Amino acid sequence: MNSADLATTFGELKASGYQVLPVKAELRRNLIARLKDRQPLFPGVMGYDDTVIPQLTNALLGMQDIILLGERGQAKSRIVRSLTQLLDEWTPILDGTEIPEDPYHPVSAEGLKLIAELGDKAPIRWLHRDERYAEKLATPDITIADLIGEIDPIKVAEGRYLSDELTLHYGLVPRVNRGIFAINELPDLAERIQVGLLNLLEERDVQIRGHKIRMALDVFIVATANPEDYTNRGRIITPLKDRYGAQIRTHYPADVAQEIEIMEQEAAIVDLGDYHLTVPDFMKEIVAEITHQARLSPDINQRSGVSVRTSIANYEALAANAFRRALRINESEIVPRISDLPFLVPSFQGKVEFEAMEDGQEDKITQRIVNGAVKTVFDRHYDVNNLESIAMAFNDGLTVDTGEAAPADDYGRICENIPALADVFPDRNAVSPALRAATVEFILEGLHLHKLLNKFDHDGTSTFAG
C-alpha cells in the first residue's frame, strides 16, 4: 500500500472507515494472520522453533509486555527488532505534532488542541512500521529527560508558562507512541529511572521538574537482560519486573547443526572475485564445535557466555586465511584446512573471557579447546580403527610435511606415498586438489590426536611421523 494514496485529513480517514487498533492488538491481529497462513513468524531467527518462539507467540497473543533474558549472542536484539514486521506497514498519525498521535485518541496537549481547532480538517500523515520502533541501551547515565522528557527552556523563553504542557520537550518513550520501545540490558538502568518509567507506562503520571502530566501512551514495551547483570551490575526493581507479562529465557544453539546454520547465514564473506570458496563440512563442524567446547570449558567464564558471534567471527577468519593462501600461491579454489585453525586465535580470544589470567594460559586453553573440537569432529566422520593402515605407513620412517602455505598439489604426492589414502579417495578425479589437501590434513591431525602419529610444529609447518 502506498501512503500517498491514503487519507490526508482526519475527515477522510473517518469516511474511509479505517479503525486504529492499539499497538498490542495490532501485533496480535497480524500474528494471528501469519499463524493461519503458516508464514514464518520471525525470519532469520534460528534454533528457537520449539522453545523461545512458542513462548513469544503466547505472550503476543496475550498482549503482554516482554523481557528476554539470556546471555550475550542469543539473538535477543534480533528478535526484538523483528517484531516490527508484525505491525501494519502504514499507520495514520496526526501531522504537525511532536509525538506520533492516534487521530482518534490524541494524548498530548498539542494533539488535543489540533483536533479541537481543525476537527475533520486536521492533517494526517502515514507512518511506516520501520519508523515505529526505537531502542535504548540502558546505561547508568540515562536520565528521566532522555526517556520521558524535560522542560524546554527555549519554549519558556518564548513566553510560555511552566504550567503549560506545551513547554515540554518529550523524551524517547513518548516519541515512539504508537510503536515498540525496547530497552537493552534493563538491569543497567538506574533504579530511580526505572521508577520513572514505571510511573509513565503504568500509572500514567510523572513529575518533570514539578510539572505533572498525564499521558496514556500506546507503546509496546520489550526489554532484554543478561542473567549475570541481576547480581553483577544492577537489578530490575520488583514493581517494574512485575509489570512485564512474560519473561522468556533464550539459549544458545542446541547442536552443531544449528550453530552452522546461523554461522553460514550471518558470516560476512566478502567478494572473492574469480576465486571459488569451498568449505568442507568437517571444517564447518570444527568451527561450530570450537564454540560448543568453549561453552563447556571450566577455563572459560560461563557467566558471560560464549556468543554465537564467536562461531561467526571464527568462520570469517578461517575463510580469510584460506583466501590469503590462494592469493599468495595463485590457486583459484579456496578450501580451508586444519593448518588454518591457528589463525582463529585472535577472533576466538576476542570473544570469550578466560577464568585463568596468567600470561600464556589463554593460548594453552585455546589450543586445548581447538584440539578437542577437531578430535570430536574426526570421530564423528571416521572410525579410527579403519585408518590404522595409514598410521602404519609411517612405521618405516616416513615423514609428511603440511602447512597453511603449502600448495594443494603437494598433498597429491602425500597420497602417492601413502597408498592407504586411496581408501579415503576411491575416485581421485571426483575430488579437487584443494579439497583433497584439506581432507589429508584432517585425517593426519585426527590420527595424531588419537596418539597414532607424532606431530612437530616449526615455522608454520607441521611434520607428521611415526
Secondary structure, 3 states (H helix, E strand, C coil): CCHHHCCCEHHHHHHCCCCCCCHHHHHHHHHHHHHHHCCCCCCCCCCCCCCHHHHHHHHHHCCCCEEEECCCCCCHHHHHHHHHHHCCCEEEEECCCCCCCCCCCCCCHHHHHHHHHHHHHCEEEEEEHHHCEEEEECCCCCCHHHHCEEECHHHHHCCCCCCCHHHEEECHHHHCCCEEEEEECHHHCCHHHHHHHHHHHHHCEEEECCEEEECCCCEEEEEEECHHHHCCCCCCCHHHHHHCCEEEECCCCCCHHHHHHHHHHHCCCCCCCCCEECCCHHHHHHHHHHHHHHHHCCCECCCCCCCHHHHHHHHHHHHHHHHHHHHHHCCCEECCCHHHHHHHHHHHHCCCCECCCCCCHHHHHHHHHHHHHHHHHHHHHCCHHHHHHHHHCCCCCCEEEEECCCCCHHHHHHHHHCHHHHHCCCCHHHCCHHHHHHHHHHHHHHHHHCCCCEEEEECCEEEEEC
